[in-house]
Amino acid sequence: MRLRMILLLAVTALTAACGGVEPDTSAAVADDGPAQPVAVLGAEGGFVTATMNVLRPPRVVLYGDGLVIADASRQMTLTDAETGEVVARLEKDLAGQPPTATPKPGAPSVTDLPDTVLGVRGKDGKMLEVRVPALQQLADFYPKELVDAKKAMEDLATRAAEEGAGYVATRVRLVAEGAESAEGKPSPWPEGVPEPSGTVDPVWQKDLEGAAASAVTKAVPAGQEYGRSLFTTGSGQVFVLSWRYLLPHEQSPALPAKG
């Protein structure tokens, strides 16, 4: 990944924004390495189902090589200059913010809503993350910089959805949720896919790759209704299966890190 180059572009973009020299986009390319996010917008918590909590992907991730992935379903690639501009903007907006933001006095009380998570990789290579409870609902009670950072990333996600292509991967995250009382006739468990083991409380999850991942995507089409994704194990247990593609940087204890 051209991470060091992107961070250098971010520095020059910030300098230009402050009235300095024009951005220099001729920086030398650093050696490629493992995929690393340089800007992220996501959500955590809130009143959601156990399955959604496990499968919920970041709203949008920008990687050091310009790859943008929105909702783990759409992708596009930015130029080095565009990537540097996004990183510079988020660095500026998130600078000095606490790890968890607090709304101004007088904000109404809200519950069961997710925290917005904004992240940017700084010039030191470390990821700076800021969590903002109920940012969308309480936008007027937070610093404008946090609202601007979210909008910049949302605009990137919208652009990926409109201009990009479908995102697919060789690795998936599988979630099984008990559905003994669900209506519908369950299908046989997909061949080659591990069955839930141990206690399923409330869900069982496993990251898969290769043939097992392919079997899941073929047997359980994305976006199917609850009752149409029912499967029964060899022992007769009934589960509803859900999955999503894993992002390049996502790893599981079951899968060794690449690179």
Secondary structure in CASP SS format (residue, H / E / C, confidence):
PFRMAT SS
TARGET T0000
AUTHOR 0000-0000-0000
METHOD secondary structure of the structure
MODEL  1
M C 1.00
R C 1.00
L H 1.00
R H 1.00
M H 1.00
I H 1.00
L H 1.00
L H 1.00
L H 1.00
A H 1.00
V H 1.00
T H 1.00
A H 1.00
L H 1.00
T H 1.00
A H 1.00
A H 1.00
C C 1.00
G C 1.00
G C 1.00
V C 1.00
E C 1.00
P C 1.00
D C 1.00
T C 1.00
S C 1.00
A C 1.00
A C 1.00
V C 1.00
A C 1.00
D C 1.00
D C 1.00
G C 1.00
P C 1.00
A C 1.00
Q C 1.00
P E 1.00
V E 1.00
A E 1.00
V E 1.00
L E 1.00
G E 1.00
A E 1.00
E E 1.00
G C 1.00
G C 1.00
F C 1.00
V C 1.00
T C 1.00
A H 1.00
T H 1.00
M H 1.00
N H 1.00
V H 1.00
L H 1.00
R C 1.00
P C 1.00
P C 1.00
R C 1.00
V E 1.00
V E 1.00
L E 1.00
Y E 1.00
G C 1.00
D C 1.00
G C 1.00
L E 1.00
V E 1.00
I E 1.00
A E 1.00
D C 1.00
A C 1.00
S C 1.00
R E 1.00
Q E 1.00
M E 1.00
T E 1.00
L C 1.00
T C 1.00
D H 1.00
A H 1.00
E H 1.00
T H 1.00
G H 1.00
E H 1.00
V H 1.00
V H 1.00
A H 1.00
R H 1.00
L H 1.00
E H 1.00
K H 1.00
D H 1.00
L H 1.00
A C 1.00
G C 1.00
Q C 1.00
P C 1.00
P C 1.00
T E 1.00
A C 1.00
T C 1.00
P C 1.00
K C 1.00
P C 1.00
G C 1.00
A C 1.00
P C 1.00
S C 1.00
V C 1.00
T C 1.00
D C 1.00
L C 1.00
P C 1.00
D E 1.00
T E 1.00
V E 1.00
L E 1.00
G E 1.00
V E 1.00
R E 1.00
G C 1.00
K C 1.00
D C 1.00
G C 1.00
K C 1.00
M E 1.00
L E 1.00
E E 1.00
V E 1.00
R E 1.00
V E 1.00
P E 1.00
A C 1.00
L C 1.00
Q C 1.00
Q C 1.00
L C 1.00
A H 1.00
D H 1.00
F H 1.00
Y C 1.00
P C 1.00
K H 1.00
E H 1.00
L H 1.00
V H 1.00
D H 1.00
A H 1.00
K H 1.00
K H 1.00
A H 1.00
M H 1.00
E H 1.00
D H 1.00
L H 1.00
A H 1.00
T H 1.00
R H 1.00
A H 1.00
A H 1.00
E H 1.00
E H 1.00
G C 1.00
A E 1.00
G E 1.00
Y C 1.00
V C 1.00
A C 1.00
T C 1.00
R E 1.00
V E 1.00
R E 1.00
L E 1.00
V E 1.00
A E 1.00
E E 1.00
G E 1.00
A C 1.00
E C 1.00
S C 1.00
A C 1.00
E C 1.00
G C 1.00
K C 1.00
P C 1.00
S E 1.00
P E 1.00
W C 1.00
P C 1.00
E C 1.00
G C 1.00
V C 1.00
P C 1.00
E C 1.00
P C 1.00
S C 1.00
G C 1.00
T C 1.00
V C 1.00
D C 1.00
P C 1.00
V E 1.00
W E 1.00
Q E 1.00
K E 1.00
D E 1.00
L E 1.00
E E 1.00
G H 1.00
A H 1.00
A H 1.00
A H 1.00
S H 1.00
A H 1.00
V H 1.00
T H 1.00
K H 1.00
A H 1.00
V C 1.00
P C 1.00
A C 1.00
G C 1.00
Q C 1.00
E C 1.00
Y H 1.00
G H 1.00
R H 1.00
S H 1.00
L E 1.00
F E 1.00
T E 1.00
T C 1.00
G C 1.00
S C 1.00
G C 1.00
Q C 1.00
V E 1.00
F E 1.00
V E 1.00
L E 1.00
S E 1.00
W E 1.00
R E 1.00
Y E 1.00
L C 1.00
L C 1.00
P C 1.00
H C 1.00
E C 1.00
Q C 1.00
S C 1.00
P C 1.00
A C 1.00
L C 1.00
P C 1.00
A C 1.00
K C 1.00
G C 1.00
END
